[in-house]
Amino acid sequence: MKKAIIASLTLAAAATAFGQGQIKVDSLIGAAVVTITNPDGGIFGAGSAQVYRFDAAAAGGVGAAVGGIAPITANGRFKLADAVTIDGVAAGQTVGLIVRAWDGTDYASSVAGGVSGTSANWVSKPLGGVDPGGNLVITPKLDGFATFKLTKATGTPSTTSGTPTSGNPAGTPGTQGTTTAVPEPSTIALGVLGAAALVLRRRK
């Protein structure tokens, strides 16, 4: 009885392991770092990246996250310290992946007012772990990941600034206020002299 319980527990553990392959989130592939490109063409070396499962039915093909957010270093490399388990995909099988990168606190805010982008999808190498046949599969990195270029958000129109005028509060487009013409002092003096001349002429 005891042996049967141990055997069943071993089989259950093995079945769980078979459904959970692993991958290393690391853009150092072979001897070179696969870098992401800035909008100006340079290496994107200050931001964040995250790997997702590719899902053709999801918006932009971005499915469930694979591990956490990885900081991008000055040389363009991003990685997570530990290998990531991908549920539902056995060791020895492959999975479709996709990468997002951004420069702000999160992807959404960077899309709205920063720099961001999404890679093309690719198929991983066979995931690491022990496959259903009992074979040990070496855990791969992001082999197949290709560089992509980020885009800069166009942003929203800035608020107009200005000095308040009558009928036109600062920064608000609208009808200009009515202005009244005030004569200059020299014009007033000329008018007074002209009136005096007329008075003197009548007296004569």
TARATA-V354926 format. One record per helix or strand of 3 or more residues. SS is the DSSP state (a for helix, b for strand). FROM is the first residue (numbers start at 1). LEN is the number of residues. If there is no record, write none. Layout:
ss=SS from=FROM len=LEN
ss=SS from=FROM len=LEN
//
This chain:
ss=a from=2 len=17
ss=b from=20 len=4
ss=b from=47 len=8
ss=a from=59 len=3
ss=b from=62 len=11
ss=b from=84 len=4
ss=b from=96 len=7
ss=a from=107 len=7
ss=b from=115 len=4
ss=b from=128 len=3
ss=a from=185 len=19
//
